[in-house]
Amino acid sequence: MRIDVVSIFPAYLSSLGLSLVGRAARTGLLDLRVHDLRDWTDDRHRTVDDTPFGGGAGMVMRPDVWGAALDDVMRPGPGLPVDAHLLVPTPSGQPFTQRLAERLTDESHLVIACGRYEGIDARVAQHVGAQHPVTELSIGDYVLNGGEAAALVVVEAVVRLLPGVVGNPQSLVEESHGAAGLLEYPVYTKPPVWEGLEVPEVLLSGHHGRVARWRRDQALERTARRRPDLLAALDVAALDRADRAL
Ligand code: SAM
């Protein structure tokens, strides 16, 4: 997969060089490039914003600068996939979920446009959308100063799902927001007693069936307590008899 991120603060994205995403880029599982939007300006001050039509507070990012940048970055070229998909982080976008992250792993080229100020002139998504898929997405119901933190979230959530990125693919199976539709059960490691707090006895029993049942019960209870919306969305057919007895 290739991912391009365009921002006026490319240094903000430097943490993508760390951990699993960084290793994926170094080992060739991922082709990751970060661009400075100001490289597509042509004035002395490298201006990327202007006042909003209709008045109001704040500044809006200019369509001509973003258009030039995205035309370049999304243009198919030698070794570049034809079907680039533009992601625009915005608090008014569709919620970014694990399902959307999974769908995005099917793409060969993602481009992420990081807005700042009051956001990017709305014609940019229209312009790009005439030729490419465009998804405006929100990472949560709150407002950040810019799209960079959202880009970090999206890249990490998508890249860890690519084959070979997470060492043990089994760790992707039993996660929160996975196929079971439940939050994950609580996890423990050594020592078995710490600060007077004991690891649940069943986890030390070596009895795989009892451990699996305990984890399932914990996942159901935790989901019911913390995210009743997820529990309500569960398909009843996916529940076994012991689940329903809870
Ligand atoms: N005026 C915009 C609004 O009310 O929808 C908010 C703009 S925000 C200050 C600046 C930029 O931060 C946005 O263009 C977007 O790139 C990013 N951003 C802020 N909150 C976000 C969120 N919850 N999800 C994704 N991106 C966000």
py3Dmol code that shows the C-alpha trace and the ligand (Angstrom):
import py3Dmol

protein = """\
ATOM      1  CA  MET A   1       0.000   0.000   0.000  1.00  0.00           C
ATOM      2  CA  ARG A   2       1.113   3.552  -0.666  1.00  0.00           C
ATOM      3  CA  ILE A   3       0.062   6.384   1.667  1.00  0.00           C
ATOM      4  CA  ASP A   4       0.730  10.082   1.055  1.00  0.00           C
ATOM      5  CA  VAL A   5       0.003  12.633   3.780  1.00  0.00           C
ATOM      6  CA  VAL A   6      -0.141  16.339   2.898  1.00  0.00           C
ATOM      7  CA  SER A   7       0.148  18.896   5.723  1.00  0.00           C
ATOM      8  CA  ILE A   8       1.536  22.326   6.542  1.00  0.00           C
ATOM      9  CA  PHE A   9       3.258  20.634   9.515  1.00  0.00           C
ATOM     10  CA  PRO A  10       5.058  17.635   8.003  1.00  0.00           C
ATOM     11  CA  ALA A  11       7.188  17.336  11.175  1.00  0.00           C
ATOM     12  CA  TYR A  12       3.996  16.470  13.060  1.00  0.00           C
ATOM     13  CA  LEU A  13       3.915  13.204  11.100  1.00  0.00           C
ATOM     14  CA  SER A  14       7.478  12.223  12.006  1.00  0.00           C
ATOM     15  CA  SER A  15       6.247   9.687  14.583  1.00  0.00           C
ATOM     16  CA  LEU A  16       5.088   7.556  11.653  1.00  0.00           C
ATOM     17  CA  GLY A  17       8.742   6.528  11.435  1.00  0.00           C
ATOM     18  CA  LEU A  18       8.417   4.742  14.804  1.00  0.00           C
ATOM     19  CA  SER A  19       7.110   1.358  15.920  1.00  0.00           C
ATOM     20  CA  LEU A  20       5.141  -0.955  13.630  1.00  0.00           C
ATOM     21  CA  VAL A  21       4.255   1.662  10.998  1.00  0.00           C
ATOM     22  CA  GLY A  22       7.894   2.756  10.768  1.00  0.00           C
ATOM     23  CA  ARG A  23       9.051  -0.831  10.467  1.00  0.00           C
ATOM     24  CA  ALA A  24       6.417  -1.534   7.796  1.00  0.00           C
ATOM     25  CA  ALA A  25       7.785   1.411   5.801  1.00  0.00           C
ATOM     26  CA  ARG A  26      11.391   0.305   6.275  1.00  0.00           C
ATOM     27  CA  THR A  27      10.682  -3.273   5.244  1.00  0.00           C
ATOM     28  CA  GLY A  28       8.726  -2.278   2.136  1.00  0.00           C
ATOM     29  CA  LEU A  29       5.260  -3.390   3.320  1.00  0.00           C
ATOM     30  CA  LEU A  30       4.256   0.256   3.100  1.00  0.00           C
ATOM     31  CA  ASP A  31       5.321   3.148   0.876  1.00  0.00           C
ATOM     32  CA  LEU A  32       4.730   6.191   3.113  1.00  0.00           C
ATOM     33  CA  ARG A  33       5.383   9.775   2.004  1.00  0.00           C
ATOM     34  CA  VAL A  34       4.758  13.033   3.827  1.00  0.00           C
ATOM     35  CA  HIS A  35       4.518  16.316   1.881  1.00  0.00           C
ATOM     36  CA  ASP A  36       4.606  19.974   2.859  1.00  0.00           C
ATOM     37  CA  LEU A  37       1.542  21.690   1.356  1.00  0.00           C
ATOM     38  CA  ARG A  38       3.513  24.935   1.118  1.00  0.00           C
ATOM     39  CA  ASP A  39       5.642  23.357  -1.632  1.00  0.00           C
ATOM     40  CA  TRP A  40       2.650  24.017  -3.917  1.00  0.00           C
ATOM     41  CA  THR A  41       2.407  27.749  -3.122  1.00  0.00           C
ATOM     42  CA  ASP A  42       3.891  30.318  -5.472  1.00  0.00           C
ATOM     43  CA  ASP A  43       4.021  33.513  -3.415  1.00  0.00           C
ATOM     44  CA  ARG A  44       6.819  34.817  -1.234  1.00  0.00           C
ATOM     45  CA  HIS A  45       4.923  34.123   2.002  1.00  0.00           C
ATOM     46  CA  ARG A  46       3.932  30.592   0.911  1.00  0.00           C
ATOM     47  CA  THR A  47       0.293  31.390   1.718  1.00  0.00           C
ATOM     48  CA  VAL A  48      -2.159  28.506   2.100  1.00  0.00           C
ATOM     49  CA  ASP A  49      -5.225  30.289   3.546  1.00  0.00           C
ATOM     50  CA  ASP A  50      -7.539  33.242   3.029  1.00  0.00           C
ATOM     51  CA  THR A  51     -10.579  34.871   4.622  1.00  0.00           C
ATOM     52  CA  PRO A  52     -13.916  33.040   4.381  1.00  0.00           C
ATOM     53  CA  PHE A  53     -16.524  34.142   1.841  1.00  0.00           C
ATOM     54  CA  GLY A  54     -19.660  35.131   3.742  1.00  0.00           C
ATOM     55  CA  GLY A  55     -17.591  36.456   6.645  1.00  0.00           C
ATOM     56  CA  GLY A  56     -16.970  34.938  10.034  1.00  0.00           C
ATOM     57  CA  ALA A  57     -14.010  34.081  12.203  1.00  0.00           C
ATOM     58  CA  GLY A  58     -10.908  32.240  11.109  1.00  0.00           C
ATOM     59  CA  MET A  59      -9.294  31.425   7.798  1.00  0.00           C
ATOM     60  CA  VAL A  60     -10.041  28.831   5.131  1.00  0.00           C
ATOM     61  CA  MET A  61      -7.441  26.785   3.242  1.00  0.00           C
ATOM     62  CA  ARG A  62      -7.216  27.806  -0.396  1.00  0.00           C
ATOM     63  CA  PRO A  63      -8.542  25.493  -3.113  1.00  0.00           C
ATOM     64  CA  ASP A  64      -5.884  26.411  -5.673  1.00  0.00           C
ATOM     65  CA  VAL A  65      -3.009  25.337  -3.400  1.00  0.00           C
ATOM     66  CA  TRP A  66      -4.735  22.125  -2.291  1.00  0.00           C
ATOM     67  CA  GLY A  67      -5.874  21.409  -5.863  1.00  0.00           C
ATOM     68  CA  ALA A  68      -2.330  21.676  -7.218  1.00  0.00           C
ATOM     69  CA  ALA A  69      -0.950  19.492  -4.418  1.00  0.00           C
ATOM     70  CA  LEU A  70      -3.576  16.770  -4.747  1.00  0.00           C
ATOM     71  CA  ASP A  71      -3.459  16.762  -8.561  1.00  0.00           C
ATOM     72  CA  ASP A  72       0.270  16.031  -8.269  1.00  0.00           C
ATOM     73  CA  VAL A  73       0.149  13.528  -5.430  1.00  0.00           C
ATOM     74  CA  MET A  74      -2.873  11.614  -6.757  1.00  0.00           C
ATOM     75  CA  ARG A  75      -1.793  11.582 -10.408  1.00  0.00           C
ATOM     76  CA  PRO A  76      -1.046   8.021 -11.520  1.00  0.00           C
ATOM     77  CA  GLY A  77       2.548   7.682 -12.626  1.00  0.00           C
ATOM     78  CA  PRO A  78       5.200   5.028 -13.097  1.00  0.00           C
ATOM     79  CA  GLY A  79       4.756   2.561 -10.242  1.00  0.00           C
ATOM     80  CA  LEU A  80       1.810   4.534  -8.862  1.00  0.00           C
ATOM     81  CA  PRO A  81      -1.639   2.951  -8.582  1.00  0.00           C
ATOM     82  CA  VAL A  82      -4.402   4.530 -10.712  1.00  0.00           C
ATOM     83  CA  ASP A  83      -7.088   4.434  -8.077  1.00  0.00           C
ATOM     84  CA  ALA A  84      -5.917   6.816  -5.357  1.00  0.00           C
ATOM     85  CA  HIS A  85      -8.499   7.368  -2.604  1.00  0.00           C
ATOM     86  CA  LEU A  86      -8.566  10.764  -0.867  1.00  0.00           C
ATOM     87  CA  LEU A  87      -9.243  10.900   2.874  1.00  0.00           C
ATOM     88  CA  VAL A  88     -10.123  14.274   4.357  1.00  0.00           C
ATOM     89  CA  PRO A  89     -10.180  14.329   8.168  1.00  0.00           C
ATOM     90  CA  THR A  90     -12.897  16.691   9.409  1.00  0.00           C
ATOM     91  CA  PRO A  91     -15.117  16.766  12.498  1.00  0.00           C
ATOM     92  CA  SER A  92     -18.086  16.841  10.096  1.00  0.00           C
ATOM     93  CA  GLY A  93     -17.056  13.609   8.350  1.00  0.00           C
ATOM     94  CA  GLN A  94     -18.378  10.077   8.703  1.00  0.00           C
ATOM     95  CA  PRO A  95     -17.171   8.335  11.875  1.00  0.00           C
ATOM     96  CA  PHE A  96     -13.861   6.548  11.404  1.00  0.00           C
ATOM     97  CA  THR A  97     -14.457   3.007  12.685  1.00  0.00           C
ATOM     98  CA  GLN A  98     -12.700  -0.347  12.637  1.00  0.00           C
ATOM     99  CA  ARG A  99     -15.016  -1.371   9.751  1.00  0.00           C
ATOM    100  CA  LEU A 100     -13.871   1.632   7.709  1.00  0.00           C
ATOM    101  CA  ALA A 101     -10.224   0.892   8.578  1.00  0.00           C
ATOM    102  CA  GLU A 102     -10.748  -2.686   7.341  1.00  0.00           C
ATOM    103  CA  ARG A 103     -12.320  -1.462   4.087  1.00  0.00           C
ATOM    104  CA  LEU A 104      -9.426   0.921   3.488  1.00  0.00           C
ATOM    105  CA  THR A 105      -6.927  -1.956   3.597  1.00  0.00           C
ATOM    106  CA  ASP A 106      -8.316  -2.942   0.166  1.00  0.00           C
ATOM    107  CA  GLU A 107      -7.023   0.311  -1.331  1.00  0.00           C
ATOM    108  CA  SER A 108      -3.629   0.440  -2.995  1.00  0.00           C
ATOM    109  CA  HIS A 109      -3.126   4.210  -2.595  1.00  0.00           C
ATOM    110  CA  LEU A 110      -4.476   6.459   0.171  1.00  0.00           C
ATOM    111  CA  VAL A 111      -3.900  10.212   0.237  1.00  0.00           C
ATOM    112  CA  ILE A 112      -4.660  12.123   3.446  1.00  0.00           C
ATOM    113  CA  ALA A 113      -5.257  15.885   3.277  1.00  0.00           C
ATOM    114  CA  CYS A 114      -4.680  17.484   6.680  1.00  0.00           C
ATOM    115  CA  GLY A 115      -6.743  20.635   7.125  1.00  0.00           C
ATOM    116  CA  ARG A 116      -5.994  23.510   9.511  1.00  0.00           C
ATOM    117  CA  TYR A 117      -7.809  26.708  10.518  1.00  0.00           C
ATOM    118  CA  GLU A 118     -11.523  26.476   9.588  1.00  0.00           C
ATOM    119  CA  GLY A 119     -10.793  23.646   7.172  1.00  0.00           C
ATOM    120  CA  ILE A 120     -10.275  23.219   3.428  1.00  0.00           C
ATOM    121  CA  ASP A 121     -12.383  25.050   0.792  1.00  0.00           C
ATOM    122  CA  ALA A 122     -15.281  22.644   0.073  1.00  0.00           C
ATOM    123  CA  ARG A 123     -14.603  22.682  -3.699  1.00  0.00           C
ATOM    124  CA  VAL A 124     -11.405  20.667  -3.221  1.00  0.00           C
ATOM    125  CA  ALA A 125     -13.316  17.478  -2.279  1.00  0.00           C
ATOM    126  CA  GLN A 126     -15.702  18.137  -5.208  1.00  0.00           C
ATOM    127  CA  HIS A 127     -12.817  18.638  -7.637  1.00  0.00           C
ATOM    128  CA  VAL A 128     -10.961  15.497  -6.572  1.00  0.00           C
ATOM    129  CA  GLY A 129     -14.242  13.565  -6.255  1.00  0.00           C
ATOM    130  CA  ALA A 130     -14.862  13.975  -9.989  1.00  0.00           C
ATOM    131  CA  GLN A 131     -12.014  11.531 -10.602  1.00  0.00           C
ATOM    132  CA  HIS A 132     -11.290   9.662  -7.375  1.00  0.00           C
ATOM    133  CA  PRO A 133     -13.114   8.273  -4.363  1.00  0.00           C
ATOM    134  CA  VAL A 134     -13.160  10.800  -1.534  1.00  0.00           C
ATOM    135  CA  THR A 135     -14.030  10.047   2.105  1.00  0.00           C
ATOM    136  CA  GLU A 136     -14.428  12.809   4.647  1.00  0.00           C
ATOM    137  CA  LEU A 137     -13.959  11.188   8.043  1.00  0.00           C
ATOM    138  CA  SER A 138     -14.087  12.166  11.706  1.00  0.00           C
ATOM    139  CA  ILE A 139     -12.062  10.434  14.415  1.00  0.00           C
ATOM    140  CA  GLY A 140     -14.514  11.511  17.125  1.00  0.00           C
ATOM    141  CA  ASP A 141     -17.031  14.055  18.309  1.00  0.00           C
ATOM    142  CA  TYR A 142     -14.576  16.744  19.313  1.00  0.00           C
ATOM    143  CA  VAL A 143     -12.588  19.401  17.448  1.00  0.00           C
ATOM    144  CA  LEU A 144      -8.812  19.299  16.989  1.00  0.00           C
ATOM    145  CA  ASN A 145      -6.627  22.107  15.681  1.00  0.00           C
ATOM    146  CA  GLY A 146      -5.640  20.185  12.568  1.00  0.00           C
ATOM    147  CA  GLY A 147      -5.954  16.965  10.627  1.00  0.00           C
ATOM    148  CA  GLU A 148      -2.461  15.658  11.479  1.00  0.00           C
ATOM    149  CA  ALA A 149      -3.464  13.836  14.681  1.00  0.00           C
ATOM    150  CA  ALA A 150      -6.378  12.306  12.754  1.00  0.00           C
ATOM    151  CA  ALA A 151      -3.999  11.228   9.965  1.00  0.00           C
ATOM    152  CA  LEU A 152      -1.789   9.485  12.559  1.00  0.00           C
ATOM    153  CA  VAL A 153      -4.847   7.649  13.885  1.00  0.00           C
ATOM    154  CA  VAL A 154      -6.018   6.571  10.426  1.00  0.00           C
ATOM    155  CA  VAL A 155      -2.581   5.444   9.222  1.00  0.00           C
ATOM    156  CA  GLU A 156      -1.950   3.402  12.373  1.00  0.00           C
ATOM    157  CA  ALA A 157      -5.418   1.783  12.383  1.00  0.00           C
ATOM    158  CA  VAL A 158      -5.183   0.818   8.695  1.00  0.00           C
ATOM    159  CA  VAL A 159      -1.515  -0.186   8.499  1.00  0.00           C
ATOM    160  CA  ARG A 160      -1.640  -2.575  11.490  1.00  0.00           C
ATOM    161  CA  LEU A 161      -4.275  -4.558   9.552  1.00  0.00           C
ATOM    162  CA  LEU A 162      -2.018  -5.062   6.516  1.00  0.00           C
ATOM    163  CA  PRO A 163      -0.641  -8.598   6.238  1.00  0.00           C
ATOM    164  CA  GLY A 164       2.769  -8.933   7.907  1.00  0.00           C
ATOM    165  CA  VAL A 165       2.649  -5.707   9.930  1.00  0.00           C
ATOM    166  CA  VAL A 166       1.583  -7.173  13.287  1.00  0.00           C
ATOM    167  CA  GLY A 167       3.913 -10.063  14.175  1.00  0.00           C
ATOM    168  CA  ASN A 168       1.204 -12.451  15.378  1.00  0.00           C
ATOM    169  CA  PRO A 169      -1.928 -12.070  13.223  1.00  0.00           C
ATOM    170  CA  GLN A 170      -3.898 -13.871  15.947  1.00  0.00           C
ATOM    171  CA  SER A 171      -3.635 -10.703  18.070  1.00  0.00           C
ATOM    172  CA  LEU A 172      -5.916  -8.979  15.535  1.00  0.00           C
ATOM    173  CA  VAL A 173      -8.640 -11.602  15.945  1.00  0.00           C
ATOM    174  CA  GLU A 174      -9.868 -11.188  19.520  1.00  0.00           C
ATOM    175  CA  GLU A 175      -9.671  -7.416  19.717  1.00  0.00           C
ATOM    176  CA  SER A 176     -12.209  -4.833  20.731  1.00  0.00           C
ATOM    177  CA  HIS A 177     -14.319  -3.794  17.721  1.00  0.00           C
ATOM    178  CA  GLY A 178     -13.426  -7.040  15.944  1.00  0.00           C
ATOM    179  CA  ALA A 179     -15.633  -9.689  14.381  1.00  0.00           C
ATOM    180  CA  ALA A 180     -17.279 -10.579  17.732  1.00  0.00           C
ATOM    181  CA  GLY A 181     -18.597  -7.017  18.049  1.00  0.00           C
ATOM    182  CA  LEU A 182     -17.570  -6.879  21.732  1.00  0.00           C
ATOM    183  CA  LEU A 183     -14.993  -4.969  23.736  1.00  0.00           C
ATOM    184  CA  GLU A 184     -12.004  -7.077  24.740  1.00  0.00           C
ATOM    185  CA  TYR A 185     -11.898  -8.852  28.118  1.00  0.00           C
ATOM    186  CA  PRO A 186      -9.405  -7.595  30.768  1.00  0.00           C
ATOM    187  CA  VAL A 187      -5.837  -8.870  30.373  1.00  0.00           C
ATOM    188  CA  TYR A 188      -3.170  -9.720  32.984  1.00  0.00           C
ATOM    189  CA  THR A 189       0.497 -10.750  33.124  1.00  0.00           C
ATOM    190  CA  LYS A 190       3.065 -11.692  35.809  1.00  0.00           C
ATOM    191  CA  PRO A 191       3.318 -11.396  38.765  1.00  0.00           C
ATOM    192  CA  PRO A 192       0.147 -13.277  39.785  1.00  0.00           C
ATOM    193  CA  VAL A 193      -0.213 -11.015  42.860  1.00  0.00           C
ATOM    194  CA  TRP A 194       0.702  -7.343  42.652  1.00  0.00           C
ATOM    195  CA  GLU A 195      -0.018  -4.712  45.310  1.00  0.00           C
ATOM    196  CA  GLY A 196      -2.334  -7.273  46.944  1.00  0.00           C
ATOM    197  CA  LEU A 197      -4.350  -7.630  43.726  1.00  0.00           C
ATOM    198  CA  GLU A 198      -4.715 -11.166  42.399  1.00  0.00           C
ATOM    199  CA  VAL A 199      -5.037 -12.336  38.816  1.00  0.00           C
ATOM    200  CA  PRO A 200      -8.403 -14.147  38.424  1.00  0.00           C
ATOM    201  CA  GLU A 201      -7.825 -17.775  39.428  1.00  0.00           C
ATOM    202  CA  VAL A 202      -9.315 -19.176  36.213  1.00  0.00           C
ATOM    203  CA  LEU A 203      -6.478 -17.653  34.162  1.00  0.00           C
ATOM    204  CA  LEU A 204      -3.938 -19.697  36.163  1.00  0.00           C
ATOM    205  CA  SER A 205      -5.941 -22.918  35.815  1.00  0.00           C
ATOM    206  CA  GLY A 206      -4.554 -23.982  32.430  1.00  0.00           C
ATOM    207  CA  HIS A 207      -8.104 -25.041  31.509  1.00  0.00           C
ATOM    208  CA  HIS A 208      -8.611 -23.637  27.996  1.00  0.00           C
ATOM    209  CA  GLY A 209     -12.382 -24.103  27.958  1.00  0.00           C
ATOM    210  CA  ARG A 210     -12.912 -22.310  31.273  1.00  0.00           C
ATOM    211  CA  VAL A 211     -10.545 -19.509  30.262  1.00  0.00           C
ATOM    212  CA  ALA A 212     -12.411 -19.008  26.979  1.00  0.00           C
ATOM    213  CA  ARG A 213     -15.790 -18.944  28.779  1.00  0.00           C
ATOM    214  CA  TRP A 214     -14.497 -16.479  31.408  1.00  0.00           C
ATOM    215  CA  ARG A 215     -13.107 -14.174  28.712  1.00  0.00           C
ATOM    216  CA  ARG A 216     -16.336 -14.262  26.756  1.00  0.00           C
ATOM    217  CA  ASP A 217     -18.372 -13.441  29.906  1.00  0.00           C
ATOM    218  CA  GLN A 218     -16.014 -10.592  30.773  1.00  0.00           C
ATOM    219  CA  ALA A 219     -16.231  -9.208  27.240  1.00  0.00           C
ATOM    220  CA  LEU A 220     -20.034  -9.307  27.337  1.00  0.00           C
ATOM    221  CA  GLU A 221     -20.236  -7.711  30.782  1.00  0.00           C
ATOM    222  CA  ARG A 222     -17.702  -5.017  29.937  1.00  0.00           C
ATOM    223  CA  THR A 223     -19.494  -4.199  26.685  1.00  0.00           C
ATOM    224  CA  ALA A 224     -22.871  -4.036  28.456  1.00  0.00           C
ATOM    225  CA  ARG A 225     -21.445  -1.689  31.081  1.00  0.00           C
ATOM    226  CA  ARG A 226     -19.297   0.588  28.911  1.00  0.00           C
ATOM    227  CA  ARG A 227     -20.847   0.409  25.457  1.00  0.00           C
ATOM    228  CA  PRO A 228     -24.476  -0.715  25.597  1.00  0.00           C
ATOM    229  CA  ASP A 229     -24.824   0.620  22.035  1.00  0.00           C
ATOM    230  CA  LEU A 230     -22.431  -2.101  20.812  1.00  0.00           C
ATOM    231  CA  LEU A 231     -24.286  -4.798  22.711  1.00  0.00           C
ATOM    232  CA  ALA A 232     -27.624  -3.633  21.321  1.00  0.00           C
ATOM    233  CA  ALA A 233     -26.199  -3.860  17.791  1.00  0.00           C
ATOM    234  CA  LEU A 234     -25.110  -7.510  18.266  1.00  0.00           C
ATOM    235  CA  ASP A 235     -26.832 -10.122  16.168  1.00  0.00           C
ATOM    236  CA  VAL A 236     -28.718 -12.347  18.658  1.00  0.00           C
ATOM    237  CA  ALA A 237     -27.879 -15.344  16.456  1.00  0.00           C
ATOM    238  CA  ALA A 238     -24.189 -14.736  17.266  1.00  0.00           C
ATOM    239  CA  LEU A 239     -24.867 -15.318  20.997  1.00  0.00           C
ATOM    240  CA  ASP A 240     -24.568 -18.815  22.430  1.00  0.00           C
ATOM    241  CA  ARG A 241     -26.767 -20.256  25.177  1.00  0.00           C
ATOM    242  CA  ALA A 242     -24.339 -19.328  27.958  1.00  0.00           C
ATOM    243  CA  ASP A 243     -24.153 -15.749  26.640  1.00  0.00           C
ATOM    244  CA  ARG A 244     -27.897 -15.414  26.820  1.00  0.00           C
ATOM    245  CA  ALA A 245     -27.942 -16.760  30.376  1.00  0.00           C
ATOM    246  CA  LEU A 246     -25.778 -13.837  31.530  1.00  0.00           C
TER     247      LEU A 246
END
"""
ligand_1 = """\
27
SAM
N -14.469 24.615 11.499
C -14.370 23.176 11.460
C -15.693 22.571 11.937
O -16.313 23.124 12.851
O -16.070 21.505 11.413
C -13.265 22.706 12.361
C -11.909 22.909 11.794
S -10.639 22.243 12.821
C -10.285 23.596 13.868
C -9.240 22.188 11.759
C -8.962 20.863 11.139
O -8.732 19.904 12.155
C -10.042 20.253 10.274
O -10.038 20.771 8.985
C -9.660 18.792 10.291
O -8.643 18.521 9.367
C -9.079 18.611 11.677
N -9.994 18.011 12.654
C -10.490 18.608 13.757
N -11.271 17.789 14.459
C -11.281 16.612 13.797
C -11.930 15.381 14.032
N -12.721 15.190 15.083
N -11.727 14.381 13.150
C -10.931 14.566 12.083
N -10.303 15.734 11.797
C -10.467 16.759 12.653
"""
view = py3Dmol.view(width=600, height=400)
view.addModel(protein, "pdb")
view.setStyle({"model": 0}, {"cartoon": {"style": "trace"}})
view.addModel(ligand_1, "xyz")
view.setStyle({"model": 1}, {"stick": {}})
view.zoomTo()
view.show()
